[in-house]
């Protein structure tokens, strides 16, 4: 668990960013013995959008939910499960998850 580091948009040339290294989902990683940590890099080289594709049961929905939960945790002042967590302040989160799982 680490304290998130916030940077101003001006420090990052006006580009919103999210840099998360070795992150884990705060709920799922406690239940699964071998949870593979993930890196999330958004805003590097002016790329602010990700398209995540892959096979069924490949972890796409999990990484999207994980990124959103970690950003919310960081903004309310929580420590996050990662080795590095840097972000600009967020005022909205957009995702499109077409999952019909219940």
C-alpha positions as CSV (number, residue, x, y, z in Angstrom):
1,X,0.0,0.0,0.0
2,X,1.3,3.4,-0.9
3,X,0.3,7.0,-0.7
4,X,-0.7,8.4,-4.1
5,X,1.2,11.3,-5.6
6,X,-0.8,14.0,-7.3
7,X,0.6,16.3,-10.0
8,X,-0.9,19.4,-11.5
9,X,-2.0,19.4,-15.1
10,X,0.5,22.3,-15.7
11,X,3.4,20.1,-14.5
12,X,2.4,17.5,-17.2
13,X,1.9,20.0,-20.0
14,X,-1.8,20.0,-19.6
15,X,-2.2,16.3,-20.3
16,X,-4.1,14.2,-17.7
17,X,-2.2,11.2,-16.6
18,X,-2.4,8.0,-14.6
19,X,0.7,6.0,-13.8
20,X,0.2,2.9,-11.7
21,X,2.9,0.3,-11.3
22,X,2.3,-3.2,-9.8
23,X,-1.3,-2.5,-8.8
24,X,-3.7,-5.0,-7.5
25,X,-7.5,-4.9,-7.2
26,X,-8.2,-4.1,-3.5
27,X,-10.9,-6.8,-3.1
28,X,-10.1,-9.5,-5.6
29,X,-6.4,-9.8,-4.8
30,X,-7.3,-10.8,-1.2
31,X,-9.4,-13.7,-2.5
32,X,-7.1,-15.1,-5.2
33,X,-3.8,-16.7,-4.2
34,X,-1.9,-15.8,-7.4
35,X,-3.2,-12.4,-8.5
36,X,-0.9,-10.9,-11.2
37,X,-0.1,-7.2,-10.5
38,X,-0.9,-4.8,-13.4
39,X,0.6,-1.6,-14.7
40,X,-1.6,1.2,-16.1
41,X,0.0,4.0,-18.0
42,X,-2.3,6.7,-19.4
43,X,-1.2,10.1,-20.5
44,X,2.3,9.1,-21.6
45,X,3.3,10.5,-25.0
46,X,0.0,12.5,-25.1
47,X,-2.1,9.3,-25.3
48,X,-5.0,9.7,-23.0
49,X,-7.3,6.9,-24.1
50,X,-6.9,3.1,-23.9
51,X,-8.7,0.4,-25.9
52,X,-8.5,-2.9,-24.1
53,X,-9.1,-6.0,-26.1
54,X,-8.5,-9.7,-25.6
55,X,-10.1,-13.1,-25.1
56,X,-13.0,-13.9,-22.9
57,X,-12.0,-14.3,-19.2
58,X,-8.7,-12.4,-20.0
59,X,-9.1,-9.8,-17.2
60,X,-10.3,-6.8,-19.3
61,X,-13.3,-6.0,-17.0
62,X,-11.1,-6.5,-13.9
63,X,-8.4,-4.0,-15.0
64,X,-11.1,-1.4,-15.9
65,X,-12.8,-1.8,-12.6
66,X,-9.5,-1.9,-10.8
67,X,-8.3,1.4,-12.4
68,X,-11.5,3.2,-11.5
69,X,-11.6,1.9,-7.9
70,X,-7.9,2.9,-7.3
71,X,-8.5,6.4,-8.7
72,X,-11.5,6.9,-6.4
73,X,-9.6,5.5,-3.4
74,X,-6.7,7.9,-4.2
75,X,-8.9,10.9,-4.4
76,X,-10.7,10.3,-1.1
77,X,-7.3,10.0,0.6
78,X,-6.8,6.3,0.9
79,X,-3.6,4.4,0.4
80,X,-3.7,2.2,-2.8
81,X,-2.3,-1.3,-3.4
82,X,0.6,-0.5,-5.8
83,X,4.3,0.2,-5.7
84,X,3.9,3.5,-7.6
85,X,0.8,5.7,-8.1
86,X,0.9,9.1,-9.8
87,X,-2.1,10.9,-11.2
88,X,-3.6,14.2,-12.0
89,X,-6.9,15.0,-10.3
90,X,-9.9,13.5,-12.0
91,X,-13.4,14.9,-12.1
92,X,-15.0,12.1,-14.1
93,X,-14.4,8.5,-15.2
94,X,-15.8,7.0,-18.4
95,X,-15.9,3.3,-19.1
96,X,-17.9,1.0,-21.3
97,X,-18.2,-2.5,-20.0
98,X,-20.5,-4.6,-22.1
99,X,-20.4,-7.5,-19.6
100,X,-23.6,-9.2,-18.8
101,X,-22.2,-11.0,-15.8
102,X,-24.1,-10.7,-12.5
